[in-house]
Amino acid sequence: MKTPELVVVGLDGAVDAYVAEKAEKGLLPNFARLLKRGCRLTDLRPPHPTVTPVCWGAFVTGATPELNGIVSDLLHLSCSLSRPQSGYHGDYLLGERFWESAAKAGKTALVDSLPLSGPLRDRSGKIWQVEGTSCMPGRMLLPDSSLEYEGVPQQIWLFDAEMMPISSMKEIRMLSPSPAERKEEKIVLQVKMDFPGCNRDGLLPFFWEAEFEEGQFTLFCEGKKIPLSPGVWAEDIRRTLPAKDGKKVPHVFRFLLLPVPEGFLLFASASCNIVSRVFPEEFAFLLEGLPPTPVEREYIFFNTPGTYRIAMESWRKHNSWHIELLRRALKKRVPDILVTYFGDVDVVNHLAWNVYSGAVPADGEKKKFVERAFLEIYEEADRLLGYFLDEVADDDTTILVLSDHGSIGVPEPKGVRSVLEQAGLLHFLDKEKRVADCGKSSAIDCGYGNIFVNLAGREPDGIVPQEEYTKTVNRIIAALQEFYRSPDGASALAFAVRREEAGFFGLGGSRCGDVVYGLSAGRFAGTVHADQIPTAKNIYGSMRCLGLLSGPGIAGNSILDTPVTLMDLAPTLCRRLSVPLPKGCNGRIVQELADTKKIR
């Protein structure tokens, strides 16, 4: 039976040290198997800025951001700084992906969901593509989006033990008397569901009607009664929703009544937010009978042990969906190259790494909850890896498991917008939503690591005269230097340079900001990864990537501790496959990993 020559498993944000520690303790058995049969890259470095699309763009092309064009999570390509394009979209990737160069040499590929892997450009039929334009649908809602997305986010309500609402993220209407006024043990209420943010269909807010009587909680929907039992998901509820233009839009919802110390959480979500797409069209049969990928906006509610259960279930479903899709695809055709992606590890990073690493104080109960959350999400990654080890690969298959970046604890989260605002360079139309006022701002950040001068004649709303350009650039750099200085005098700013000087970090060119900056592993940063430089490391974590490689010529239980970058992996894999390097590739071939001869 044929097996792939190469399997790549992308685990967004997976931390090398965490995997090594838990695998050694026997908690991640499939990672332990891979470590035993392969090589661990302990100094695998991402590009800068260390944000998801930049990192995956560098990996798939083997080229630095300056050459592949993905210089941040948001790109200033349009005529206005207020309308950036998504750096997650593959149409903006200038370099050739390594499986595209392999296809020219006759290799086949199946690529599943890796950011920047889609839409499909190769029309030879040798590449099958599933999604891949984004790992964060909310960032794709611009006119250039090729991914269908309907935003009915999860919403949640909290009731006390008497089933009365005591707090809510949404409006609740009581339709029956309060407990003090009523005699019967019956409560009828309405809970409002609306659509903040993503709402392409223009759906109108609506209410769910619910009733509690004699210990039973019941929902009402279009004439149907749906009983809810604590701790058990109700049957899927199909509901037709009104939109602003008068049309009716069908949606599927799920409900869970979850006991928590405060009482009960009533949790609602749309079960299918993303309409999965495949390329080319003849590949679409794989989705027949397979529900759309169950990506839910669970990260909004990952804040208590109760809501964590809901999030974890969603992640398990998402993982299972991808495994089932891959099984179907491999029954039809076993490709030479198989690439898949699991992005939820980094969701937990963003929500909990500060607590897990000790950067932010937390009580013992919260620490236990966070530790359990990390272990469970890595167990899901371990399950995905086990599928490949047991069902897909053999001893002649090269397996690469990698992350795009690591994670660092941030004691005092402060983003660059605070720098520009404090310096009087940035003003907001809506301060709460942090929407920049282009008519008043001299400098505007566009994605991580990049700040643009709002230059008259270049920007439609530009206010900085041409003769003030250099002075404004210097003001931005001085503001960064001042802001990111710790009380002890140490600076969290690794560098802040003009665009023309950014080549030493693989950046530069017209897509980069007028000022390019990077942070060290100091006290201040906007998030647990993105602004920080690739070599950032402190007691709260490291920005280095996870990298595990096994296959012919790779010694088991081995470690490569010399510096390797994500840009080096594509040319190294191409050498192992005996195919041409991608056009535009400027990464090096890592000779220690490129030789496929058996080591005796």
C-alpha positions as CSV (number, residue, x, y, z in Angstrom):
1,M,0.0,0.0,0.0
2,K,1.3,3.4,-1.0
3,T,2.1,5.9,1.8
4,P,3.0,9.6,1.5
5,E,6.6,10.5,1.1
6,L,6.1,13.5,3.4
7,V,3.6,14.3,6.1
8,V,3.6,17.8,7.7
9,V,1.6,18.5,10.8
10,G,1.3,22.2,11.7
11,L,0.4,22.9,15.3
12,D,-0.1,26.7,15.7
13,G,1.7,28.0,18.7
14,A,2.9,24.6,20.1
15,V,5.7,25.1,22.6
16,D,8.8,22.9,22.3
17,A,9.6,22.8,26.0
18,Y,6.1,21.8,26.9
19,V,5.9,19.0,24.4
20,A,9.3,17.6,25.5
21,E,8.4,17.7,29.2
22,K,5.0,16.1,28.9
23,A,6.2,13.5,26.4
24,E,9.0,12.5,28.8
25,K,6.4,12.0,31.6
26,G,4.3,9.8,29.3
27,L,1.4,12.2,29.0
28,L,1.8,12.7,25.2
29,P,2.6,9.1,24.0
30,N,2.6,9.8,20.3
31,F,4.9,12.8,20.6
32,A,7.1,10.5,22.7
33,R,7.1,7.9,19.8
34,L,8.1,10.6,17.3
35,L,10.9,11.9,19.6
36,K,12.2,8.3,19.9
37,R,12.3,7.8,16.2
38,G,13.5,11.2,15.1
39,C,15.2,14.5,15.7
40,R,14.2,17.4,17.9
41,L,15.2,20.9,16.6
42,T,15.7,22.9,19.8
43,D,16.7,26.2,18.2
44,L,14.1,26.5,15.4
45,R,13.4,30.2,14.9
46,P,10.4,32.0,13.3
47,P,10.7,35.1,11.2
48,H,9.8,38.6,12.5
49,P,7.1,39.6,13.4
50,T,6.3,36.4,15.2
51,V,2.6,36.3,14.2
52,T,0.8,33.4,12.5
53,P,0.6,34.4,8.8
54,V,4.2,35.8,8.7
55,C,5.5,32.5,10.2
56,W,3.5,30.1,8.0
57,G,4.2,32.2,4.9
58,A,7.9,31.9,5.6
59,F,7.6,28.1,6.1
60,V,5.6,27.3,3.0
61,T,7.8,29.5,0.7
62,G,11.2,29.1,2.3
63,A,11.5,32.9,1.9
64,T,11.8,35.8,4.3
65,P,8.8,38.1,4.7
66,E,10.4,40.8,2.5
67,L,10.5,38.4,-0.4
68,N,7.2,36.5,0.2
69,G,5.2,39.7,0.9
70,I,3.5,38.6,4.2
71,V,5.1,41.1,6.5
72,S,2.4,41.1,9.2
73,D,-1.1,39.9,10.0
74,L,-2.5,43.0,8.3
75,L,-1.2,44.4,5.0
76,H,-1.3,48.0,3.8
77,L,-2.1,47.3,0.1
78,S,-5.2,49.3,-0.5
79,C,-5.5,53.1,-0.8
80,S,-6.3,53.6,2.9
81,L,-4.7,52.7,6.2
82,S,-8.2,52.3,7.6
83,R,-8.8,49.4,5.2
84,P,-5.9,46.9,5.5
85,Q,-6.0,43.5,3.8
86,S,-5.7,40.3,5.6
87,G,-2.2,38.8,5.8
88,Y,-3.8,35.4,6.3
89,H,-5.0,35.2,2.7
90,G,-2.9,33.2,0.2
91,D,-3.6,35.6,-2.7
92,Y,-1.2,38.1,-1.1
93,L,1.6,35.5,-0.9
94,L,4.3,36.4,-3.5
95,G,6.5,33.3,-3.2
96,E,5.9,29.8,-4.5
97,R,4.8,27.2,-1.9
98,F,7.1,24.2,-1.7
99,W,4.4,21.7,-2.7
100,E,3.7,23.8,-5.8
101,S,7.4,23.4,-6.9
102,A,7.1,19.7,-6.1
103,A,4.0,19.4,-8.3
104,K,6.0,20.7,-11.2
105,A,8.3,17.7,-10.7
106,G,5.3,15.3,-10.8
107,K,4.5,15.0,-7.1
108,T,0.9,15.1,-5.8
109,A,-0.2,16.9,-2.6
110,L,-3.2,17.1,-0.2
111,V,-3.1,20.4,1.8
112,D,-5.6,20.8,4.6
113,S,-6.3,24.2,6.2
114,L,-2.8,25.5,6.7
115,P,-3.0,29.4,6.7
116,L,-1.8,30.9,3.4
117,S,-2.0,27.5,1.6
118,G,-5.1,28.6,-0.3
119,P,-6.8,29.4,-2.6
120,L,-5.4,26.9,-5.0
121,R,-3.1,28.3,-7.7
122,D,-2.0,25.1,-9.4
123,R,-4.4,23.9,-12.0
124,S,-2.7,20.6,-12.9
125,G,-4.9,18.5,-10.7
126,K,-1.9,17.3,-8.7
127,I,-2.8,19.4,-5.6
128,W,-6.0,19.0,-3.5
129,Q,-6.7,22.0,-1.3
130,V,-9.1,22.3,1.7
131,E,-9.6,25.9,3.0
132,G,-6.3,27.5,3.9
133,T,-7.1,31.2,3.4
134,S,-7.3,31.9,7.1
135,C,-7.1,30.3,10.6
136,M,-9.2,33.2,12.0
137,P,-12.4,33.8,10.0
138,G,-13.1,37.1,11.7
139,R,-10.1,38.6,10.0
140,M,-11.3,37.5,6.5
141,L,-14.4,39.6,6.3
142,L,-13.1,42.0,3.7
143,P,-14.2,42.2,0.1
144,D,-11.2,40.1,-1.0
145,S,-12.4,37.1,1.1
146,S,-12.8,33.8,-0.7
147,L,-14.1,32.0,2.4
148,E,-17.8,32.0,3.1
149,Y,-18.4,32.9,6.7
150,E,-21.6,33.4,8.7
151,G,-21.1,35.0,12.0
152,V,-23.6,33.8,14.6
153,P,-21.3,33.8,17.6
154,Q,-21.7,31.8,20.7
155,Q,-23.6,33.5,23.4
156,I,-24.0,32.8,27.1
157,W,-26.2,33.6,30.0
158,L,-25.8,32.9,33.8
159,F,-28.7,31.9,36.0
160,D,-28.7,31.4,39.8
161,A,-29.8,28.1,41.4
162,E,-33.4,29.3,41.4
163,M,-33.1,29.7,37.6
164,M,-33.4,33.5,37.7
165,P,-30.9,35.4,35.6
166,I,-28.3,37.1,37.8
167,S,-25.8,38.2,35.1
168,S,-25.6,38.2,31.4
169,M,-23.6,39.2,28.4
170,K,-26.9,39.8,26.5
171,E,-30.3,41.2,27.3
172,I,-32.8,39.1,29.2
173,R,-36.5,39.9,29.5
174,M,-38.6,38.4,32.2
175,L,-42.1,37.6,30.9
176,S,-43.4,36.4,34.3
177,P,-43.5,37.9,37.8
178,S,-40.4,38.0,40.0
179,P,-40.2,35.3,42.7
180,A,-41.5,37.7,45.3
181,E,-44.6,38.5,43.2
182,R,-45.5,35.1,41.9
183,K,-47.1,32.1,43.5
184,E,-46.5,29.4,41.0
185,E,-43.1,27.8,40.4
186,K,-42.9,28.8,36.8
187,I,-40.6,31.3,35.1
188,V,-41.0,32.4,31.5
189,L,-38.3,34.6,30.0
190,Q,-36.7,35.7,26.8
191,V,-33.0,35.8,26.1
192,K,-31.7,38.0,23.3
193,M,-29.2,36.8,20.7
194,D,-27.5,39.3,18.4
195,F,-24.7,39.4,16.0
196,P,-21.8,41.7,16.9
197,G,-19.0,41.9,14.4
198,C,-19.4,39.4,11.6
199,N,-22.8,39.4,10.0
200,R,-22.7,39.1,6.3
201,D,-26.4,38.3,6.0
202,G,-27.5,41.4,7.9
203,L,-29.4,39.2,10.4
204,L,-31.6,41.0,12.9
205,P,-31.4,40.3,16.7
206,F,-33.9,37.9,18.0
207,F,-35.0,36.3,21.2
208,W,-35.2,32.7,22.5
209,E,-38.1,32.0,24.7
210,A,-37.5,29.7,27.7
211,E,-39.5,28.3,30.6
212,F,-38.5,26.8,33.9
213,E,-41.0,24.8,35.9
214,E,-40.6,22.0,38.4
215,G,-36.9,21.5,37.8
216,Q,-37.2,21.4,34.0
217,F,-35.7,24.0,31.7
218,T,-37.5,24.1,28.3
219,L,-36.7,26.2,25.1
220,F,-39.4,27.1,22.6
221,C,-38.5,27.4,18.9
222,E,-41.0,27.8,16.1
223,G,-43.7,25.8,17.8
224,K,-41.3,23.1,19.1
225,K,-40.4,22.4,22.8
226,I,-36.8,21.5,23.4
227,P,-36.1,20.2,26.9
228,L,-32.7,20.9,28.3
229,S,-31.0,18.5,30.8
230,P,-28.0,19.8,32.8
231,G,-24.7,18.8,31.3
232,V,-26.2,17.3,28.1
233,W,-26.2,18.9,24.7
234,A,-29.7,19.3,23.3
235,E,-30.6,18.2,19.8
236,D,-29.5,20.5,17.0
237,I,-32.1,23.2,16.6
238,R,-32.8,24.6,13.1
239,R,-34.2,28.1,13.0
240,T,-35.0,30.5,10.2
241,L,-33.8,34.0,11.0
242,P,-35.0,37.3,9.6
243,A,-32.5,39.6,7.8
244,K,-32.6,43.4,7.2
245,D,-33.4,43.0,3.5
246,G,-36.4,40.8,4.4
247,K,-34.9,37.5,3.4
248,K,-35.0,34.4,5.6
249,V,-31.7,32.7,6.5
250,P,-31.5,29.1,7.9
251,H,-29.2,28.4,10.8
252,V,-28.4,25.5,13.1
253,F,-28.0,26.1,16.9
254,R,-26.8,24.0,19.8
255,F,-27.7,24.5,23.5
256,L,-26.1,23.3,26.7
257,L,-27.3,23.9,30.3
258,L,-24.3,23.6,32.4
259,P,-24.2,23.5,36.2
260,V,-21.5,25.8,37.7
261,P,-20.9,26.9,41.3
262,E,-22.9,30.1,40.7
263,G,-25.9,28.3,39.3
264,F,-26.4,27.4,35.6
265,L,-24.9,28.5,32.4
266,L,-27.2,28.5,29.4
267,F,-24.9,28.3,26.4
268,A,-25.9,28.8,22.8
269,S,-23.9,28.6,19.6
270,A,-24.2,28.2,15.9
271,S,-22.8,24.8,15.1
272,C,-21.6,25.5,11.6
273,N,-19.9,28.9,11.2
274,I,-17.7,28.1,8.2
275,V,-18.7,26.7,4.9
276,S,-15.8,24.5,4.0
277,R,-14.3,24.9,0.5
278,V,-12.2,22.6,-1.5
279,F,-10.2,23.0,-4.7
280,P,-10.4,21.9,-7.4
281,E,-14.2,21.3,-7.7
282,E,-13.9,17.6,-8.5
283,F,-12.5,17.2,-5.0
284,A,-15.8,18.4,-3.5
285,F,-17.2,14.9,-3.2
286,L,-15.1,14.4,0.0
287,L,-17.4,16.8,1.8
288,E,-20.6,15.1,0.8
289,G,-22.4,14.1,4.1
290,L,-19.6,15.6,6.1
291,P,-20.9,18.6,8.1
292,P,-19.0,21.9,7.7
293,T,-16.1,22.1,10.0
294,P,-17.3,22.9,13.5
295,V,-15.3,26.0,14.2
296,E,-17.0,27.9,16.9
297,R,-16.0,31.2,18.6
298,E,-15.3,29.3,21.8
299,Y,-12.3,31.4,22.7
300,I,-14.7,34.2,23.7
301,F,-15.9,32.1,26.7
302,F,-12.8,30.3,27.7
303,N,-12.7,31.9,31.1
304,T,-14.1,29.5,33.7
305,P,-14.0,25.7,34.3
306,G,-17.6,25.5,33.0
307,T,-17.1,27.4,29.8
308,Y,-13.7,25.7,29.3
309,R,-15.7,22.4,28.9
310,I,-17.7,23.9,26.1
311,A,-14.5,25.2,24.3
312,M,-12.8,21.8,24.7
313,E,-15.6,19.9,23.2
314,S,-15.6,22.3,20.2
315,W,-11.8,21.7,19.7
316,R,-12.3,17.9,19.9
317,K,-15.0,18.1,17.2
318,H,-12.8,20.3,15.0
319,N,-9.9,17.8,15.3
320,S,-12.2,14.8,14.6
321,W,-13.6,16.6,11.5
322,H,-10.1,17.0,10.0
323,I,-9.2,13.4,10.7
324,E,-12.4,12.2,9.0
325,L,-11.8,14.4,6.0
326,L,-8.2,13.1,5.7
327,R,-9.4,9.5,5.9
328,R,-11.9,10.1,3.1
329,A,-9.3,11.8,0.9
330,L,-6.7,9.0,1.4
331,K,-9.2,6.4,0.4
332,K,-9.5,8.1,-2.9
333,R,-5.8,9.1,-3.5
334,V,-2.7,8.8,-1.4
335,P,-0.6,11.9,-2.2
336,D,3.2,12.2,-2.1
337,I,2.9,15.2,0.2
338,L,0.2,15.6,3.0
339,V,0.0,18.8,5.0
340,T,-2.5,19.4,7.8
341,Y,-3.1,22.0,10.5
342,F,-4.4,22.2,14.1
343,G,-4.7,25.8,15.3
344,D,-6.3,25.5,18.7
345,V,-3.2,25.2,20.8
346,D,-2.5,28.9,20.1
347,V,-6.0,29.8,21.2
348,V,-5.2,28.4,24.6
349,N,-1.9,30.3,24.6
350,H,-3.6,33.6,24.1
351,L,-6.1,32.9,26.8
352,A,-4.0,31.3,29.4
353,W,-0.2,31.4,28.8
354,N,0.2,34.4,31.1
355,V,-1.3,32.4,34.0
356,Y,0.4,29.1,33.1
357,S,3.8,30.7,32.8
358,G,3.4,32.7,36.1
359,A,3.7,36.1,34.3
360,V,0.3,37.1,35.8
361,P,-0.6,36.1,39.4
362,A,-3.5,33.7,39.8
363,D,-5.0,31.6,42.6
364,G,-4.4,27.9,42.9
365,E,-7.8,26.9,41.5
366,K,-7.3,29.0,38.4
367,K,-3.8,27.6,37.9
368,K,-5.1,24.0,38.1
369,F,-7.8,24.8,35.5
370,V,-5.3,26.4,33.2
371,E,-2.9,23.5,33.5
372,R,-5.7,21.0,32.7
373,A,-6.7,23.1,29.7
374,F,-3.2,23.0,28.3
375,L,-2.8,19.3,28.8
376,E,-6.1,18.6,27.1
377,I,-5.4,20.7,24.1
378,Y,-2.0,19.1,23.6
379,E,-3.6,15.7,24.1
380,E,-5.8,16.6,21.0
381,A,-2.7,17.4,19.1
382,D,-1.2,14.1,20.2
383,R,-4.3,12.3,19.0
384,L,-3.9,13.9,15.6
385,L,-0.3,12.8,15.5
386,G,-1.3,9.3,16.5
387,Y,-3.6,9.1,13.5
388,F,-0.7,9.7,11.2
389,L,1.7,7.4,12.9
390,D,-0.8,4.5,13.1
391,E,-2.8,4.9,9.9
392,V,-0.9,7.0,7.3
393,A,2.9,6.8,7.5
394,D,5.5,4.1,7.6
395,D,9.3,4.0,8.2
396,D,10.0,5.5,4.8
397,T,7.8,8.5,5.4
398,T,9.4,11.8,6.4
399,I,7.2,13.3,9.2
400,L,7.6,17.0,10.2
401,V,5.7,18.3,13.2
402,L,6.2,22.0,13.7
403,S,4.7,25.2,15.2
404,D,5.0,28.6,13.7
405,H,6.1,30.3,16.9
406,G,6.3,29.8,20.7
407,S,4.8,31.8,23.5
408,I,6.1,34.3,26.1
409,G,4.4,35.5,29.2
410,V,3.7,39.2,29.3
411,P,3.5,40.7,32.9
412,E,2.1,44.0,31.6
413,P,0.2,43.8,28.3
414,K,0.7,47.1,26.4
415,G,0.3,47.3,22.7
416,V,1.9,49.7,20.3
417,R,-1.2,51.8,19.9
418,S,-0.7,52.9,23.5
419,V,2.7,54.2,22.5
420,L,1.4,56.2,19.5
421,E,-1.6,57.5,21.5
422,Q,0.6,58.6,24.4
423,A,2.9,60.4,22.0
424,G,0.0,62.3,20.4
425,L,0.6,60.6,17.1
426,L,-2.6,58.4,17.0
427,H,-6.1,59.5,17.6
428,F,-9.3,57.5,17.6
429,L,-12.8,57.8,16.1
430,D,-14.0,55.3,18.6
431,K,-11.7,55.0,21.6
432,E,-13.5,52.0,23.0
433,K,-13.2,50.1,19.7
434,R,-9.8,51.6,19.0
435,V,-10.7,52.7,15.5
436,A,-8.0,55.1,14.2
437,D,-9.0,58.6,13.0
438,C,-7.1,58.9,9.8
439,G,-8.0,62.6,9.6
440,K,-6.2,63.4,12.8
441,S,-3.5,60.8,13.2
442,S,0.1,61.3,12.1
443,A,1.0,57.6,12.5
444,I,-1.0,54.5,12.4
445,D,0.0,50.9,13.1
446,C,-0.9,48.3,10.5
447,G,-0.4,44.8,11.8
448,Y,2.2,43.8,14.3
449,G,5.7,45.3,13.9
450,N,4.8,47.9,11.3
451,I,3.9,51.6,11.8
452,F,3.0,53.9,8.8
453,V,3.3,57.6,8.6
454,N,0.0,59.1,7.5
455,L,1.7,60.9,4.7
456,A,-0.1,63.5,2.6
457,G,0.0,62.6,-1.1
458,R,0.4,58.9,-0.4
459,E,-2.5,58.2,1.9
460,P,-6.0,59.4,0.9
461,D,-6.5,61.0,4.4
462,G,-2.8,61.9,4.9
463,I,-2.1,64.8,7.1
464,V,1.7,64.7,7.4
465,P,3.4,67.0,4.8
466,Q,6.2,65.5,2.8
467,E,8.7,67.8,4.4
468,E,7.7,66.5,7.8
469,Y,8.2,62.8,6.9
470,T,11.6,62.2,8.4
471,K,10.8,64.2,11.5
472,T,7.6,62.0,12.1
473,V,9.6,58.8,11.6
474,N,12.1,60.0,14.2
475,R,9.2,60.9,16.6
476,I,7.8,57.4,16.2
477,I,11.2,55.8,17.0
478,A,11.7,58.0,20.0
479,A,8.3,57.3,21.3
480,L,8.9,53.5,21.1
481,Q,12.3,53.9,22.8
482,E,10.7,55.9,25.7
483,F,7.6,53.8,26.2
484,Y,9.2,50.3,26.3
485,R,11.7,51.2,29.0
486,S,11.1,49.3,32.3
487,P,11.2,51.0,35.7
488,D,14.7,49.4,36.2
489,G,16.0,51.1,33.1
490,A,16.0,48.0,30.9
491,S,14.3,48.3,27.5
492,A,11.8,45.9,26.1
493,L,12.5,47.4,22.6
494,A,14.9,45.2,20.6
495,F,15.0,47.6,17.7
496,A,13.0,50.3,15.9
497,V,14.3,51.3,12.5
498,R,13.4,52.9,9.2
499,R,11.9,50.6,6.5
500,E,15.2,51.0,4.5
501,E,17.2,49.6,7.5
502,A,15.0,46.5,8.2
503,G,16.8,44.1,5.8
504,F,18.8,42.7,8.7
505,F,15.6,41.1,10.0
506,G,14.4,39.8,6.6
507,L,12.0,42.8,6.3
508,G,11.7,45.9,4.1
509,G,10.1,46.8,0.8
510,S,6.9,48.7,0.1
511,R,4.6,46.5,2.2
512,C,6.5,47.2,5.4
513,G,5.8,50.2,7.6
514,D,7.8,53.4,7.5
515,V,9.0,52.2,11.0
516,V,9.6,48.5,11.7
517,Y,10.1,47.5,15.3
518,G,10.6,44.4,17.5
519,L,10.3,43.7,21.2
520,S,12.5,41.6,23.4
521,A,11.1,39.4,26.2
522,G,10.6,42.3,28.5
523,R,7.6,43.3,30.7
524,F,5.6,45.0,27.9
525,A,4.0,43.5,24.8
526,G,0.6,43.5,23.2
527,T,0.2,39.7,23.4
528,V,2.0,36.5,24.1
529,H,3.6,36.5,20.6
530,A,3.7,38.8,17.6
531,D,5.8,41.9,18.4
532,Q,8.5,39.9,20.0
533,I,11.7,39.0,18.1
534,P,12.4,35.4,17.1
535,T,15.1,34.9,19.7
536,A,13.0,36.4,22.6
537,K,13.3,34.2,25.7
538,N,12.8,34.7,29.4
539,I,11.5,32.8,32.5
540,Y,8.0,33.0,31.1
541,G,8.7,31.3,27.8
542,S,10.5,31.3,24.5
543,M,9.5,32.4,21.0
544,R,11.3,29.4,19.4
545,C,9.2,26.9,17.4
546,L,8.5,23.3,18.0
547,G,10.3,21.1,15.4
548,L,10.3,17.3,15.2
549,L,11.5,15.5,12.1
550,S,11.7,11.8,11.5
551,G,12.2,9.6,8.4
552,P,15.0,8.0,6.4
553,G,18.4,9.2,7.4
554,I,17.2,10.8,10.6
555,A,18.8,9.3,13.7
556,G,16.3,8.5,16.5
557,N,16.5,10.2,19.9
558,S,18.7,12.9,18.3
559,I,18.8,16.7,18.9
560,L,19.9,19.4,16.5
561,D,20.7,22.4,18.7
562,T,22.2,24.7,16.0
563,P,20.1,27.6,14.7
564,V,17.5,26.7,12.0
565,T,14.9,29.1,10.7
566,L,11.4,28.3,9.4
567,M,12.6,29.5,6.0
568,D,15.2,26.7,6.0
569,L,12.6,23.9,6.2
570,A,11.1,24.2,2.7
571,P,14.4,23.9,0.8
572,T,15.4,21.1,3.2
573,L,12.2,19.2,2.5
574,C,12.5,19.7,-1.2
575,R,16.0,18.2,-1.1
576,R,14.6,15.2,0.7
577,L,11.9,14.9,-2.0
578,S,14.4,15.4,-4.8
579,V,12.4,18.3,-6.2
580,P,13.3,21.9,-7.2
581,L,13.3,24.6,-4.6
582,P,10.4,27.0,-4.6
583,K,10.9,30.2,-6.7
584,G,11.9,33.0,-4.5
585,C,13.2,30.7,-1.8
586,N,16.2,32.2,0.1
587,G,16.3,29.7,3.0
588,R,19.3,27.4,3.3
589,I,19.3,23.6,3.1
590,V,20.0,22.1,6.5
591,Q,22.4,19.4,5.5
592,E,22.0,17.5,8.8
593,L,18.3,17.0,7.9
594,A,18.5,16.7,4.2
595,D,20.3,13.4,3.7
596,T,17.8,10.5,3.3
597,K,20.5,7.8,3.5
598,K,20.1,5.4,6.4
599,I,22.4,6.3,9.3
600,R,24.2,3.1,10.5
